[in-house]
Amino acid sequence: MTNAPSSFSSAKPTGTGVLASDTIREMIEEGAIVMAEDKNGRPIIGERQIQPASLDLTLGTKAWRVRASFLPSRNRKITERLHDHLEMHPIDLRDGTVFERGCVYLVELNEKLALPAGVEGAANPKSSTGRIDVFVRLVTDYAAAFDYVKPGYHGPLYAEVSPRTFSILARTGSSLNQLRFKNGPCLLDDKAVHALHKVSPLSDGHDIDVQGGLGVRVHLNGKPDEVVGYRARRHARLIDVDKPASLDPDEYFQPITAPESQFIILDPDEFYILASREALTIPAHTAAEMTPISPGLGEFRVHYAGFFDPGFGTEKPSRGVLEVRSHDAPFVLEDGQLVARLVYEHMATIPHQVYGQNVKSNYQGQALKLSKHFR
């Protein structure tokens, strides 16, 4: 890969916080983010990849079906671990390939990094990826944790892809996850979140619960025929991740109407789409991430795709859509139950364009909504 010019790689971007789209463009231009190249060796800067506070990553040409999920450890590269009898067979993605549900794949991404000292990265699946129950995690060389890029990292990026409910069709250039860049401390503590809420309400709830992030509760109450959630159907047809608004939702999801009891029972290893009770807001000078609550509060996982961009919910009331999967035992989920927390971080600069403002934003003003693949 091409090394970043020393004028950039030796200095941090100005301002601490989550780096905005303008800074991401600068990092691309200076070589700190190395994009895919055209046949003449020129970087392809896809404007659709640049979000207000993150970069959409794209699948490259190489992938491997692997025996199990793995981390390379702090002392080894991904390719070295593949040679430890973990690779089952290589896959060429240029003409597209099917990622079968229940299997684990490792994909080399088009993008590479030559980060400045002090700049780190955090990754998450894209919203549309999480809503079709595809588990995607970023992996780097010498990594001891998923979805984390250490400060000053120079090297390739890989995605671990594991569809859980639906098999998917993807190809070189498909985008399943996104990367957020951070310079220095970003996190707003509970006191700062309370102060921010007084100035710019973060939730339309009457009482906010802030303990390591803004509490998010599930919405299951409604009129008798009101749809309050969806349960995935097994053995559905293939989903092409690059074809929006092409699928009949009834073939893939069973609607859940508001239960008279105001609770539902999550069946083990089933996938649900639900919505938050609260309408949430991300002010333009902040970014946020939905994080699971303590496992001690329930036998379920919420929200595979956790990034919320600056500006989310500021133009129209927007609820958080929750991707929910129960663990080993059936579990009762009640209306208003705490299911996740929204952690706020401050931006290094305010993005030139925020979510929903002259940017293609599929989920601005959302209530309960399936992924963009469905009509």
Residue pairs with C-beta under 8 A, 6 or more apart in sequence:
1 34
1 112
1 114
1 154
1 155
1 156
2 31
2 34
2 114
3 9
3 31
3 114
3 154
4 30
4 31
4 32
4 114
4 115
4 116
4 154
5 30
5 31
7 30
8 27
8 30
8 31
8 32
8 116
9 31
9 32
9 114
9 115
9 116
9 117
10 116
10 117
11 116
12 116
12 117
12 118
12 119
12 183
12 184
13 19
13 23
13 26
13 27
13 116
13 119
13 183
13 348
14 348
15 183
15 348
15 349
16 183
16 184
16 185
16 186
16 348
17 182
17 183
17 184
17 186
17 345
17 346
17 347
17 348
17 349
18 53
18 180
18 181
18 182
18 186
18 287
18 345
18 346
18 347
18 348
19 27
19 53
19 119
19 180
19 181
19 182
19 183
19 347
19 348
19 349
20 52
20 53
20 310
20 347
20 348
20 349
20 350
20 351
20 352
21 50
21 51
21 52
21 53
21 351
21 352
21 353
22 349
22 351
22 352
23 181
23 348
23 349
24 33
24 50
24 54
24 55
24 181
25 45
25 50
27 33
27 181
28 35
28 43
28 45
31 114
32 113
32 114
32 115
32 116
32 119
33 55
33 111
33 112
33 113
33 114
34 43
34 111
34 112
34 113
34 114
35 43
35 44
35 45
35 46
35 110
35 111
36 43
36 44
36 58
36 60
36 110
36 111
36 173
37 43
37 44
38 44
46 56
46 58
48 56
48 360
49 55
49 56
49 57
49 58
49 175
50 56
51 178
51 309
51 355
51 359
52 287
52 309
52 310
52 311
52 351
52 353
52 354
52 355
52 359
53 180
53 287
53 307
53 309
53 310
53 347
53 351
54 178
54 179
54 180
54 181
54 307
54 309
55 111
55 178
55 179
55 180
55 181
56 126
56 175
56 177
56 178
57 109
57 110
57 111
57 123
57 138
57 157
57 159
57 175
57 176
57 177
57 178
57 179
58 109
58 110
58 111
58 172
58 173
58 174
58 175
59 93
59 107
59 109
59 110
59 159
59 170
59 171
59 172
59 173
59 174
59 175
59 176
60 93
60 107
60 108
60 109
60 110
60 172
61 92
61 93
61 94
61 108
61 172
62 90
62 91
62 92
62 93
62 107
62 108
63 90
63 91
63 92
63 93
63 97
63 105
63 106
63 107
63 108
63 161
64 82
64 87
64 88
64 89
64 90
64 91
64 105
64 106
64 107
65 87
65 88
65 89
65 91
65 103
65 104
65 105
66 82
66 86
66 87
66 88
66 104
66 105
66 106
67 85
67 86
67 87
67 88
67 104
68 86
68 104
69 104
69 137
69 160
69 162
70 81
70 86
71 139
71 143
71 144
71 145
71 146
72 78
72 80
72 81
72 139
72 141
72 142
72 143
73 81
73 142
73 143
73 144
74 142
74 143
74 144
75 142
76 141
76 142
77 141
77 142
78 106
78 139
78 140
78 141
78 156
78 158
82 106
91 97
91 105
93 107
93 170
93 171
93 172
94 171
94 172
95 171
96 169
96 170
96 171
97 169
97 170
97 171
98 167
98 168
98 169
98 238
99 105
99 134
99 161
99 163
99 167
99 168
99 169
99 170
100 163
100 167
101 163
101 164
101 165
101 166
101 167
102 162
102 163
102 164
103 162
103 163
104 160
104 161
104 162
105 160
105 161
105 162
106 139
106 158
106 159
106 160
106 161
107 158
107 159
107 160
107 161
108 156
108 157
108 158
109 156
109 157
109 158
109 159
110 172
110 173
111 157
111 179
112 155
112 156
112 157
113 121
113 149
113 153
113 154
113 155
113 157
114 154
115 121
115 149
115 151
115 152
115 153
115 154
115 181
116 152
117 151
117 152
118 151
118 152
118 183
118 184
119 151
119 152
119 181
119 182
119 183
120 148
120 149
120 150
120 151
120 153
120 181
120 182
121 138
121 148
121 149
121 153
121 179
121 180
121 181
121 182
122 147
122 148
122 149
122 179
122 180
122 182
122 289
123 137
123 138
123 147
123 148
123 149
123 177
123 178
123 179
123 180
124 147
124 177
124 178
124 180
124 289
124 305
124 306
124 307
125 134
125 135
125 136
125 176
125 177
125 178
125 304
125 305
126 175
126 176
126 177
126 178
126 305
127 305
127 307
127 321
127 362
127 363
127 371
128 241
128 305
128 362
128 371
128 372
128 373
129 136
129 176
129 177
129 241
129 304
129 305
129 371
130 303
130 304
130 305
130 323
131 273
131 305
131 321
131 323
131 370
131 371
132 163
132 165
132 166
132 168
132 239
132 241
132 371
132 373
133 163
133 164
133 165
133 166
133 232
133 271
133 304
133 323
133 325
134 161
134 162
134 163
134 164
134 166
134 168
134 176
135 160
135 161
135 162
135 163
135 164
135 304
136 159
136 160
136 161
136 162
136 176
136 177
136 304
137 146
137 147
137 159
137 160
137 177
138 146
138 147
138 148
138 149
138 157
138 158
138 159
138 160
138 177
138 179
139 146
139 157
139 158
139 159
139 160
140 149
140 150
140 153
140 155
140 156
140 157
140 158
141 155
141 156
142 150
142 155
143 150
146 160
149 157
149 179
157 179
159 176
159 177
161 170
161 176
164 271
164 325
165 232
165 234
165 236
165 271
166 232
166 236
166 238
166 239
166 252
167 238
167 239
168 238
168 239
168 240
168 241
169 238
169 239
169 240
169 241
170 176
170 241
170 242
171 242
173 242
174 241
174 242
176 241
178 307
180 287
180 307
182 345
183 348
186 345
186 346
187 343
187 344
187 345
188 196
188 286
188 343
188 344
188 345
188 346
190 210
190 211
190 212
192 344
193 202
193 210
193 213
193 214
193 344
194 208
194 210
196 202
196 283
196 286
196 344
197 203
197 208
197 210
197 214
200 281
200 283
201 281
202 208
202 214
202 280
202 281
202 282
202 283
202 342
202 344
203 214
203 278
203 279
203 280
203 281
204 278
204 279
204 317
205 217
205 277
205 278
208 214
208 215
209 215
209 338
211 341
212 341
212 343
213 291
213 341
213 342
213 343
213 344
214 280
214 341
214 342
214 343
214 344
215 338
215 341
216 276
216 277
216 278
216 280
216 290
216 320
216 322
216 338
216 339
216 340
216 341
216 342
217 276
217 277
217 278
217 336
217 337
217 338
217 339
218 274
218 275
218 276
218 277
218 322
218 333
218 334
218 335
218 336
218 337
218 339
219 228
219 274
219 275
219 276
219 277
219 319
219 335
219 336
219 368
220 228
220 229
220 258
220 259
220 262
220 263
220 264
220 274
220 333
220 334
220 335
220 336
221 228
221 258
221 262
221 335
221 336
222 228
222 257
222 258
223 258
224 257
224 258
224 260
225 257
225 258
226 257
226 258
227 255
227 256
227 257
227 258
227 368
228 256
228 257
228 258
228 259
228 274
228 275
228 368
229 255
229 256
229 264
229 272
229 273
229 274
229 275
229 368
230 249
230 253
230 254
230 255
230 256
230 272
230 273
230 368
230 370
231 253
231 254
231 256
231 270
231 271
231 272
232 252
232 253
232 254
232 270
232 271
232 272
232 273
233 251
233 252
233 253
233 254
236 251
236 252
237 247
237 251
237 252
239 247
239 252
239 373
240 246
240 373
241 373
243 373
244 372
244 373
245 372
245 373
245 374
245 375
246 373
246 375
247 373
247 374
247 375
248 374
248 375
249 370
249 374
249 375
252 374
253 273
253 370
256 264
256 272
262 334
262 335
263 332
263 333
263 334
263 335
264 332
264 333
265 330
265 331
265 332
265 333
266 272
266 299
266 300
266 324
266 325
266 326
266 330
266 331
266 332
266 333
267 326
267 330
268 326
268 327
268 328
268 329
268 330
269 325
269 326
270 325
270 326
271 323
271 324
271 325
272 322
272 323
272 324
272 325
273 321
273 322
273 323
273 324
273 368
273 370
274 321
274 322
274 324
274 333
274 368
275 319
275 320
275 321
275 322
275 367
275 368
276 319
276 320
276 321
276 322
276 339
277 319
277 335
277 336
278 319
278 320
279 313
279 317
279 318
279 319
280 308
280 312
280 313
280 318
280 319
280 320
280 342
281 312
281 313
281 314
281 318
282 288
282 308
282 309
282 310
282 311
282 312
282 313
282 314
282 344
282 355
283 310
283 314
284 310
284 311
284 314
284 347
284 350
284 351
284 354
285 310
285 346
285 347
285 350
286 310
286 344
286 345
286 346
286 347
287 307
287 308
287 309
287 310
287 344
287 345
287 347
288 307
288 308
288 312
288 342
288 343
288 344
288 345
289 306
289 307
289 308
289 342
289 343
289 345
290 302
290 303
290 306
290 308
290 320
290 340
290 341
290 342
290 343
291 303
291 306
291 340
291 341
291 342
291 343
292 301
292 302
292 303
292 340
293 302
293 338
293 339
293 340
293 341
297 338
298 331
298 333
298 337
298 339
299 326
299 327
299 328
299 329
299 331
300 324
300 325
300 326
300 327
300 331
300 333
300 339
301 324
301 325
301 327
302 322
302 323
302 324
302 339
302 340
303 320
303 322
303 323
303 340
304 323
305 323
308 320
308 342
309 354
309 355
309 361
310 347
310 350
310 351
310 354
310 355
311 351
311 354
311 355
311 356
311 357
312 318
312 355
312 356
312 363
312 364
313 364
314 354
314 355
314 356
315 356
315 357
315 364
315 365
316 356
316 364
316 365
317 365
318 363
318 364
318 365
318 366
319 366
319 367
319 368
320 340
320 342
321 363
321 366
321 368
321 369
322 339
322 340
324 333
324 339
333 339
353 359
355 361
355 364
356 364
356 365
362 372
363 369
